[in-house]
Amino acid sequence: MDFKIEETKDFIRLLIFLIISPVIGMVMLLGFMAISLAMVCMFIKDFIMDKLEKNNEILNKKSFR
């Protein structure tokens, strides 16, 4: 396979593409990981708040007796 770059303009475009593409991929990966972590944290928070609300309801019922 014979690959020739005839103009320096094309070579510069190729270098920019090869440098920028991994950066974009890392930013996307970071965003994916941040969203996943946020979803897990929200699930844990909702789980804990649900347990606390149930516990609070039980304590309120016992205090009225």
N, CA, C and O of each residue as an XYZ file, in Angstrom:
260
protein
N       0.857     -1.176      0.000
C       0.000      0.000      0.000
C       0.896      1.230      0.000
O       1.771      1.379      0.853
N       0.669      2.082     -0.942
C       1.502      3.260     -1.102
C       0.703      4.486     -0.660
O      -0.311      4.827     -1.269
N       1.166      5.146      0.405
C       0.478      6.308      0.951
C       1.425      7.493      0.902
O       2.477      7.492      1.542
N       1.040      8.502      0.137
C       1.886      9.686      0.007
C       1.098     10.920      0.411
O      -0.072     11.071      0.059
N       1.750     11.789      1.146
C       1.160     13.072      1.513
C       1.779     14.109      0.578
O       2.985     14.354      0.607
N       0.933     14.706     -0.244
C       1.445     15.622     -1.256
C       1.611     17.041     -0.731
O       2.523     17.755     -1.150
N       0.733     17.457      0.186
C       0.812     18.832      0.683
C       1.029     18.820      2.190
O       0.557     17.923      2.889
N       1.743     19.818      2.677
C       1.963     19.919      4.128
C       0.664     20.262      4.845
O       0.502     19.939      6.022
N      -0.264     20.916      4.145
C      -1.560     21.253      4.736
C      -2.304     19.974      5.142
O      -2.901     19.915      6.216
N      -2.266     18.964      4.289
C      -2.911     17.684      4.609
C      -2.214     16.998      5.784
O      -2.867     16.382      6.627
N      -0.912     17.105      5.834
C      -0.155     16.503      6.935
C      -0.494     17.168      8.261
O      -0.628     16.498      9.285
N      -0.631     18.486      8.236
C      -0.985     19.214      9.461
C      -2.394     18.826      9.909
O      -2.640     18.636     11.100
N      -3.318     18.708      8.949
C      -4.680     18.271      9.297
C      -4.675     16.871      9.913
O      -5.394     16.606     10.876
N      -3.860     15.983      9.350
C      -3.756     14.628      9.882
C      -3.195     14.636     11.296
O      -3.698     13.919     12.162
N      -2.159     15.436     11.545
C      -1.587     15.527     12.892
C      -2.590     16.081     13.897
O      -2.701     15.577     15.015
N      -3.315     17.114     13.500
C      -4.328     17.694     14.388
C      -5.390     16.648     14.714
O      -5.804     16.517     15.866
N      -5.829     15.907     13.702
C      -6.836     14.863     13.926
C      -6.311     13.796     14.890
O      -7.025     13.376     15.801
N      -5.069     13.359     14.690
C      -4.503     12.307     15.536
C      -4.248     12.784     16.957
O      -4.232     11.972     17.882
N      -4.048     14.074     17.150
C      -3.824     14.611     18.496
C      -5.155     14.865     19.201
O      -5.286     14.583     20.392
N      -6.143     15.396     18.477
C      -7.418     15.792     19.086
C      -8.331     14.598     19.350
O      -9.057     14.601     20.345
N      -8.317     13.594     18.506
C      -9.238     12.456     18.652
C      -9.122     11.752     20.003
O     -10.154     11.505     20.628
N      -7.926     11.416     20.488
C      -7.854     10.779     21.808
C      -8.313     11.689     22.938
O      -8.861     11.219     23.935
N      -8.089     12.992     22.783
C      -8.533     13.940     23.815
C     -10.056     13.935     23.904
O     -10.617     13.920     24.999
N     -10.714     13.947     22.762
C     -12.178     13.897     22.744
C     -12.669     12.592     23.371
O     -13.630     12.595     24.139
N     -12.017     11.487     23.047
C     -12.389     10.199     23.634
C     -12.231     10.183     25.148
O     -13.076      9.633     25.854
N     -11.153     10.782     25.654
C     -10.949     10.820     27.111
C     -12.003     11.680     27.791
O     -12.478     11.338     28.874
N     -12.373     12.794     27.166
C     -13.423     13.649     27.733
C     -14.752     12.907     27.760
O     -15.495     12.992     28.737
N     -15.050     12.181     26.693
C     -16.292     11.402     26.658
C     -16.280     10.305     27.725
O     -17.292     10.072     28.386
N     -15.145      9.635     27.892
C     -15.036      8.602     28.916
C     -15.206      9.192     30.311
O     -15.870      8.602     31.163
N     -14.610     10.350     30.541
C     -14.749     11.016     31.838
C     -16.205     11.378     32.107
O     -16.696     11.205     33.222
N     -16.897     11.883     31.084
C     -18.312     12.216     31.242
C     -19.156     10.988     31.515
O     -20.055     11.028     32.354
N     -18.879      9.899     30.820
C     -19.602      8.649     31.031
C     -19.403      8.152     32.462
O     -20.358      7.739     33.120
N     -18.160      8.194     32.939
C     -17.881      7.728     34.301
C     -18.535      8.639     35.334
O     -19.039      8.156     36.349
N     -18.535      9.950     35.092
C     -19.149     10.891     36.036
C     -20.656     10.673     36.113
O     -21.229     10.690     37.203
N     -21.298     10.470     34.973
C     -22.744     10.238     34.972
C     -23.074      8.922     35.668
O     -24.046      8.844     36.419
N     -22.275      7.897     35.425
C     -22.510      6.602     36.076
C     -22.354      6.726     37.590
O     -23.163      6.188     38.346
N     -21.323      7.427     38.028
C     -21.108      7.621     39.462
C     -22.248      8.423     40.075
O     -22.698      8.119     41.179
N     -22.717      9.445     39.366
C     -23.830     10.256     39.874
C     -25.094      9.417     40.002
O     -25.839      9.571     40.969
N     -25.346      8.536     39.046
C     -26.540      7.688     39.128
C     -26.452      6.727     40.305
O     -27.450      6.500     40.989
N     -25.278      6.160     40.553
C     -25.104      5.259     41.691
C     -25.294      6.024     42.999
O     -25.949      5.530     43.917
N     -24.726      7.226     43.088
C     -24.876      8.028     44.309
C     -26.332      8.407     44.551
O     -26.791      8.394     45.693
N     -27.062      8.744     43.488
C     -28.481      9.076     43.654
C     -29.275      7.858     44.109
O     -30.182      7.988     44.931
N     -28.950      6.674     43.587
C     -29.636      5.457     44.016
C     -29.372      5.200     45.497
O     -30.297      4.877     46.243
N     -28.125      5.338     45.927
C     -27.782      5.115     47.337
C     -28.491      6.136     48.222
O     -29.011      5.783     49.281
N     -28.515      7.406     47.795
C     -29.188      8.441     48.579
C     -30.682      8.140     48.716
O     -31.246      8.240     49.805
N     -31.313      7.771     47.601
C     -32.745      7.449     47.657
C     -32.997      6.238     48.557
O     -33.979      6.209     49.300
N     -32.119      5.247     48.491
C     -32.271      4.063     49.330
C     -32.162      4.438     50.810
O     -32.974      3.999     51.623
N     -31.168      5.242     51.155
C     -30.977      5.649     52.549
C     -32.134      6.523     53.022
O     -32.632      6.344     54.133
N     -32.564      7.468     52.186
C     -33.670      8.350     52.581
C     -34.957      7.554     52.776
O     -35.735      7.852     53.682
N     -35.188      6.551     51.940
C     -36.376      5.709     52.085
C     -36.328      4.960     53.415
O     -37.334      4.881     54.120
N     -35.164      4.409     53.762
C     -35.027      3.698     55.037
C     -35.235      4.650     56.217
O     -35.879      4.293     57.203
N     -34.687      5.859     56.111
C     -34.844      6.829     57.208
C     -36.296      7.274     57.356
O     -36.782      7.446     58.473
N     -36.987      7.461     56.236
C     -38.394      7.859     56.308
C     -39.240      6.758     56.942
O     -40.115      7.044     57.760
N     -38.985      5.505     56.573
C     -39.716      4.401     57.179
C     -39.425      4.314     58.678
O     -40.329      4.088     59.483
N     -38.155      4.496     59.040
C     -37.776      4.456     60.444
C     -38.428      5.613     61.202
O     -38.861      5.443     62.342
N     -38.497      6.781     60.576
C     -39.109      7.947     61.203
C     -40.606      7.729     61.401
O     -41.154      8.144     62.422
N     -41.276      7.088     60.445
C     -42.706      6.784     60.584
C     -42.938      5.826     61.742
O     -43.895      5.989     62.499
N     -42.080      4.841     61.886
C     -42.217      3.873     62.989
C     -42.013      4.578     64.328
O     -42.748      4.322     65.282
N     -41.023      5.463     64.403
C     -40.774      6.197     65.650
C     -41.930      7.128     65.982
O     -42.284      7.267     67.153
N     -42.524      7.766     64.986
C     -43.652      8.660     65.236
C     -44.868      7.887     65.724
O     -45.597      8.379     66.586
N     -45.104      6.694     65.198
C     -46.241      5.891     65.646
C     -46.038      5.435     67.083
O     -46.994      5.391     67.857
N     -44.796      5.092     67.455
C     -44.536      4.648     68.821
C     -44.647      5.798     69.813
O     -45.054      5.585     70.955
N     -44.289      7.026     69.395
C     -44.311      8.151     70.331
C     -45.735      8.598     70.660
O     -45.958      9.211     71.704
N     -46.716      8.297     69.776
C     -48.093      8.688     70.041
C     -48.808      7.711     70.959
O     -49.912      8.009     71.415
N     -48.228      6.566     71.244
C     -48.898      5.581     72.103
C     -48.715      5.904     73.534
O     -49.211      5.182     74.399
